[in-house]
Amino acid sequence: MSTQQAVVTAKTEGGVPAVDPTLKGHVRQYVQRLRGGEMGALPAVIGLAVLCVVFSVMRPTFTSEQNFANLFTQGAAVIVIAMGLVFVLLLGEIDLSAGFTSGVCAAVMAVTLTSWGWPWYVSVLLALVTGTVIGLFLGTLVSKVGIPSFVVTLAAFLAFQGVVLIMISGGKIISVTDPVIIAVANKNLPPWLGWLLLVVGVGGYAALQVNRALGRKKRGLAAEPFSVIGARVGALALIGGAAVFVLNLERSRNTLITSLKGVPIVVPIVVVLLLLWTFVLQRTAFGRHLYAVGGNAEAARRAGISVDRIRITAFMISSTMAAVGGIVAASRLQSVDPNTGGSNVLLYAVGAAVIGGTSLFGGKGRVLDAVLGGAVIAVIDNGMGLLGYSAGVKYVVTGAVLLLAAGIDALSRKRAAAAGLR
């Protein structure tokens, strides 16, 4: 099996099938994929829409401007950590240490920032480097030593919990007072800047899609019809425009004291990370090789792909994104304590990736899955909180949704295998 053949296999495993040049053919092809078990993120999208409708009917305050903004800030840290976990899950591996990795990195930032008096950018950089080194260590144990990722990351889960306790001695709380760090999850963009970023984002997306279609046509390859591209761009503009409009509404209950409006700063940060890692997965050799290894590691090895290097890099990305998630969480709470990164952080992050459509069996998933799954979890947590349900009920419902998502994934794989797609 040649490297080129492995790349083709990777594209198939990554959910990027051949393109039909007509609109009718494109729709027919999509329906065929659904019938063949390739559900993708459709269950998450449908579930998210249903949940929003149900909570809006049962609790009208769910759709208020204030609560809409809260959804973004509440789910940001989990979504960021889930983005990194997607890379590990694509390999069919698991990282159980991601939650407390975020706690360790947040503690590193907080200690150097407050106790040592370092500038915020140095503290943030050190936290990110700490996450990368952790990922390098875990990935090396999995790839070079051969210890199962479940065992390695479970051991790290326990050890990093102790590291956080040691770093934050006495169980005290370290307050984060740096205005730049606090602004990440607590401040908003000026309304005009939110609209500008939307226009730039939609315009850039449209330009990339059109350029890709024209490039394929020049090379004599089938390209998506411009009607499909127009529909995608229009949907993005409509959804993004509605979100920016709502977020730019005044959310302060007392405008005489302070004004509270604009897109939360954490939103463009999440969008940039989404674009970055989507590009890495879909437009780089590393991304294609990652899908190939997740689909069939032995075939990828025979094709000349360095399987160990791919695995180590995936764990490094996962832990680095956990560090980013820890920084976002510390910003939102404006503090770091021994429980940072613990509790339900890991479970929610893994659940977000799986609910969004990333397969636990490897070889199938996108970074967008983490965003969609994280949104589902945030909506469940927020909506049930508004309805007055206890934490126990929230966990039961979230667990049921995760089990349902995993069940859909398993059934879709069986159907795809029966249809000869796997």
C-alpha positions in Angstrom: 0.0 0.0 0.0 1.6 3.3 -1.1 1.6 6.6 0.8 -0.8 8.0 -1.8 -3.2 5.2 -1.2 -3.0 5.7 2.5 -4.0 9.3 2.0 -7.0 8.3 0.0 -8.0 5.9 2.7 -7.5 8.6 5.3 -9.9 10.9 3.4 -12.5 8.2 3.3 -12.1 7.5 7.0 -12.1 11.2 7.8 -15.6 11.6 6.3 -14.5 13.3 3.1 -15.9 11.3 0.2 -15.8 11.9 -3.5 -17.7 15.0 -4.6 -20.7 14.9 -7.0 -20.6 17.9 -9.3 -24.4 18.5 -9.3 -26.7 19.7 -6.6 -29.1 16.8 -7.0 -26.2 14.4 -6.9 -24.8 16.1 -3.9 -28.0 15.7 -2.0 -28.4 12.1 -3.2 -24.9 11.3 -2.0 -25.6 12.8 1.4 -28.7 10.7 1.8 -26.7 7.6 0.8 -24.1 8.3 3.5 -26.9 8.7 6.1 -28.4 5.4 5.0 -25.0 3.8 5.1 -24.5 4.8 8.7 -22.4 7.9 8.2 -24.4 10.1 10.5 -21.7 12.6 11.3 -22.8 15.5 13.5 -26.4 15.3 12.5 -27.6 13.7 15.8 -25.9 16.4 17.8 -27.4 19.2 15.7 -30.9 17.7 15.9 -30.4 17.1 19.7 -29.2 20.7 20.2 -32.2 22.1 18.3 -34.7 20.0 20.3 -33.1 20.9 23.6 -33.2 24.6 22.8 -36.8 24.4 21.8 -37.8 22.4 24.9 -36.0 24.6 27.4 -37.3 27.8 25.6 -40.9 26.6 26.0 -40.5 25.4 29.6 -38.4 28.4 30.7 -38.6 31.6 28.6 -35.6 33.1 30.4 -33.5 30.5 28.6 -33.6 32.6 25.5 -32.8 35.9 27.3 -29.8 37.9 26.2 -28.0 37.4 29.5 -28.4 33.6 29.5 -27.5 33.3 25.8 -24.1 35.0 26.6 -23.7 32.7 29.7 -24.0 29.6 27.5 -20.8 30.6 25.6 -18.7 31.3 28.7 -20.0 28.3 30.6 -19.1 25.8 27.9 -15.9 27.4 26.6 -13.4 25.6 28.8 -15.0 22.1 28.2 -15.1 22.8 24.5 -11.5 23.8 24.3 -10.4 20.6 26.2 -12.6 18.5 24.0 -11.0 19.9 20.9 -7.7 18.4 22.0 -9.3 15.1 23.0 -10.6 14.7 19.4 -7.0 14.2 18.2 -6.5 11.4 20.7 -9.9 9.8 20.1 -9.2 9.8 16.3 -6.4 7.3 17.1 -8.7 5.1 19.1 -6.9 6.1 22.3 -8.1 8.0 25.4 -6.7 10.7 27.6 -8.1 10.5 31.1 -5.7 13.0 32.5 -6.9 16.0 30.4 -9.0 17.5 33.2 -6.2 17.6 35.8 -3.7 18.5 33.1 -5.7 21.7 32.7 -5.7 22.1 36.5 -1.9 21.7 36.7 -1.3 24.2 33.8 -3.8 26.7 35.4 -2.0 26.3 38.7 1.4 27.0 36.9 -0.1 30.2 35.4 -1.6 31.3 38.7 1.4 30.7 40.9 3.9 32.4 38.5 1.4 35.2 37.9 0.5 36.1 41.5 3.2 34.6 43.8 6.2 35.2 41.5 4.9 38.4 39.9 5.7 37.3 36.3 4.0 39.1 33.3 0.8 37.4 32.1 2.2 36.5 28.7 5.2 34.7 30.3 2.9 32.8 32.7 0.5 31.8 29.9 3.4 30.7 27.8 4.8 28.6 30.6 1.4 27.0 31.2 1.2 26.1 27.5 4.7 24.6 27.5 3.8 22.6 30.6 0.8 21.1 28.8 3.0 20.3 25.7 5.6 18.6 27.9 3.0 16.6 29.6 1.6 15.4 26.3 5.1 14.5 25.1 5.6 12.4 28.2 2.3 10.6 28.0 2.6 10.1 24.2 6.1 8.6 24.6 4.9 6.1 27.2 2.0 5.0 25.0 4.0 4.9 21.7 7.5 3.9 22.7 7.0 1.9 25.9 3.8 0.4 24.8 1.7 1.0 27.9 -2.1 1.3 27.0 -3.2 4.9 27.0 -6.0 4.0 29.5 -3.4 3.0 32.1 -1.0 5.8 31.4 -3.5 8.5 31.5 -5.3 7.0 34.5 -2.0 7.1 36.4 -1.5 10.7 35.3 -5.0 11.5 36.4 -4.2 10.4 39.9 -0.7 11.9 39.9 -1.7 15.3 38.5 -4.4 15.6 41.1 -1.6 15.3 43.7 0.5 17.8 41.8 -2.2 20.4 42.0 -2.6 19.8 45.7 1.2 20.2 46.2 1.4 23.4 44.1 -1.6 24.9 45.9 -0.5 24.0 49.4 -3.0 24.0 52.2 -6.0 23.8 49.8 -6.0 27.5 49.5 -7.5 29.5 46.6 -5.2 31.6 44.4 -7.0 34.6 43.1 -6.2 35.7 39.5 -6.3 39.4 39.3 -4.5 40.2 36.1 -6.9 42.2 33.9 -5.8 40.5 30.7 -6.4 37.0 32.0 -9.7 38.0 33.6 -10.9 39.6 30.3 -10.6 36.3 28.4 -13.9 34.8 29.8 -15.4 37.9 31.5 -15.2 40.8 29.0 -16.8 41.5 25.7 -15.8 42.9 22.3 -17.2 46.3 21.2 -20.4 45.7 19.2 -18.8 47.1 16.0 -15.9 44.7 16.3 -18.2 41.7 16.6 -19.9 42.6 13.3 -16.5 43.2 11.7 -15.2 39.8 12.7 -18.4 38.2 11.4 -18.1 39.9 8.0 -14.4 38.9 7.8 -15.1 35.3 8.9 -18.0 34.7 6.5 -16.1 36.4 3.7 -13.0 34.4 4.3 -15.0 31.1 4.5 -16.8 32.0 1.2 -13.5 32.8 -0.5 -11.9 29.5 0.7 -14.9 27.5 -0.5 -15.0 29.1 -3.9 -11.3 28.9 -4.3 -11.3 25.2 -3.4 -14.1 24.5 -6.0 -12.4 26.5 -8.7 -9.1 24.7 -7.9 -10.7 21.3 -8.2 -12.3 22.2 -11.6 -9.0 23.4 -13.0 -7.4 20.1 -12.1 -10.3 18.2 -13.8 -11.8 17.0 -10.5 -15.4 17.0 -9.4 -16.3 20.0 -7.3 -19.2 20.9 -5.1 -21.9 23.0 -6.9 -21.9 26.7 -6.1 -25.5 26.4 -5.0 -24.3 24.1 -2.1 -21.5 26.6 -1.3 -23.9 29.5 -1.3 -26.3 27.6 1.0 -23.4 26.9 3.5 -22.2 30.5 3.4 -25.8 31.8 3.8 -26.5 29.5 6.7 -23.2 30.6 8.4 -24.0 34.3 7.8 -27.6 33.8 9.1 -26.6 31.9 12.3 -23.6 34.1 13.0 -25.6 37.3 12.3 -28.3 36.3 14.7 -25.8 35.4 17.4 -23.9 38.7 17.1 -27.2 40.6 17.1 -28.4 39.0 20.3 -25.0 39.3 22.0 -24.8 43.0 21.1 -28.1 43.7 23.0 -27.8 45.3 26.3 -27.6 42.7 29.1 -27.0 44.9 32.1 -29.8 45.3 34.6 -28.6 48.7 35.5 -27.2 50.6 32.6 -26.6 53.7 34.8 -23.8 51.7 36.6 -22.4 49.6 33.8 -23.1 48.6 30.2 -22.9 44.9 29.3 -23.1 44.1 25.6 -21.0 42.6 22.9 -19.6 39.2 21.9 -17.7 37.6 24.7 -13.9 37.6 24.0 -13.7 33.9 24.6 -16.0 33.3 21.5 -13.5 34.5 18.8 -10.7 32.6 20.7 -12.7 29.4 20.4 -13.5 30.1 16.7 -9.8 30.7 16.0 -8.8 27.4 17.6 -11.6 25.7 15.7 -10.3 27.1 12.4 -6.7 26.3 13.2 -7.2 22.6 14.2 -9.7 22.0 11.4 -7.1 23.2 8.9 -4.5 20.9 10.5 -6.8 17.9 10.2 -8.2 18.6 6.7 -5.3 20.4 4.9 -2.1 19.0 6.2 -0.2 15.7 5.8 -0.3 15.3 9.6 -4.1 15.4 9.6 -4.4 12.8 6.8 -1.9 10.6 8.5 -3.8 10.9 11.8 -7.0 9.6 10.1 -4.9 6.8 8.4 -3.4 5.7 11.7 -6.8 5.8 13.4 -8.4 3.8 10.6 -5.7 1.2 10.3 -2.4 1.6 12.1 -0.7 -1.3 10.5 -1.6 -0.2 7.0 -0.4 3.3 7.8 2.9 1.9 9.1 3.4 -0.1 5.9 2.7 3.0 3.9 5.6 4.7 5.5 3.8 6.8 8.1 5.6 7.2 11.4 2.8 5.9 13.7 4.7 6.7 16.9 5.3 10.3 15.8 1.6 10.7 15.0 0.6 9.3 18.4 3.0 11.4 20.4 2.0 14.6 18.5 -1.7 13.8 19.1 -1.1 13.6 22.9 0.9 16.8 22.8 -1.9 18.6 21.1 -4.5 17.2 23.5 -2.5 18.3 26.6 -1.7 21.7 25.1 -5.4 22.3 24.5 -6.1 21.1 28.0 -3.7 23.9 29.2 -5.7 26.4 27.1 -8.9 25.1 28.7 -7.4 25.5 32.2 -6.5 29.1 31.4 -10.1 29.8 30.2 -11.5 28.2 33.4 -9.2 30.2 35.6 -10.2 33.3 33.8 -13.9 32.6 34.3 -13.6 31.8 38.0 -10.9 34.4 38.5 -9.1 31.9 40.7 -7.4 28.5 40.8 -8.0 26.0 43.6 -7.2 22.2 44.2 -10.4 21.3 42.4 -9.6 23.1 39.2 -9.8 20.6 36.3 -11.4 18.0 38.5 -15.0 17.2 39.2 -16.9 16.7 35.9 -14.4 18.5 33.6 -12.9 15.4 32.0 -16.2 13.6 31.7 -17.9 16.6 30.1 -14.9 17.0 27.7 -14.9 13.4 26.6 -18.7 13.5 26.4 -18.6 16.6 24.3 -16.4 15.0 21.6 -18.4 11.8 21.5 -21.8 13.5 21.6 -20.6 15.7 18.7 -19.9 12.7 16.5 -16.3 11.7 17.1 -16.0 7.9 17.2 -14.5 6.1 20.3 -13.2 3.5 17.8 -10.9 5.9 16.0 -10.7 7.2 12.5 -13.8 9.3 12.4 -14.3 12.8 13.8 -13.8 16.5 13.5 -12.8 19.4 15.7 -16.3 20.8 15.1 -17.7 17.8 16.9 -16.2 19.1 20.1 -18.0 22.5 19.7 -21.4 20.9 18.9 -21.1 18.3 21.7 -19.9 21.0 24.1 -22.9 23.1 23.2 -25.3 20.2 23.9 -23.7 19.7 27.3 -23.8 23.4 28.1 -27.5 23.7 27.1 -28.4 20.7 29.2 -26.5 22.0 32.3 -27.8 25.5 31.8 -31.4 24.7 31.0 -31.9 22.1 33.7 -30.3 24.6 36.2 -32.9 27.2 35.2 -35.6 24.6 35.7 -34.4 24.0 39.2 -33.2 20.4 38.8 -30.4 19.1 41.1 -26.9 18.3 40.0 -27.7 14.6 40.3 -30.5 14.9 37.7 -28.2 16.8 35.4 -25.6 14.1 35.6 -28.1 11.4 34.9 -29.5 13.2 31.8 -26.0 14.0 30.5 -24.9 10.4 31.0 -28.0 9.2 29.1 -27.2 11.6 26.2 -23.6 10.3 26.1 -24.7 6.7 26.1 -27.2 7.5 23.3 -24.4 9.1 21.3 -22.1 6.2 21.8 -24.8 3.8 20.8 -25.5 5.7 17.6 -21.8 5.6 16.8 -21.7 1.8 17.4 -24.8 1.2 15.3 -23.7 3.5 12.5 -20.4 1.6 12.3 -22.2 -1.7 12.0 -24.4 -0.3 9.3 -21.5 1.1 7.5 -19.7 -2.2 7.6 -22.7 -4.0 6.4 -23.0 -1.5 3.5 -19.4 -2.1 2.6 -18.3 1.4 3.6 -15.8 0.1 6.2 
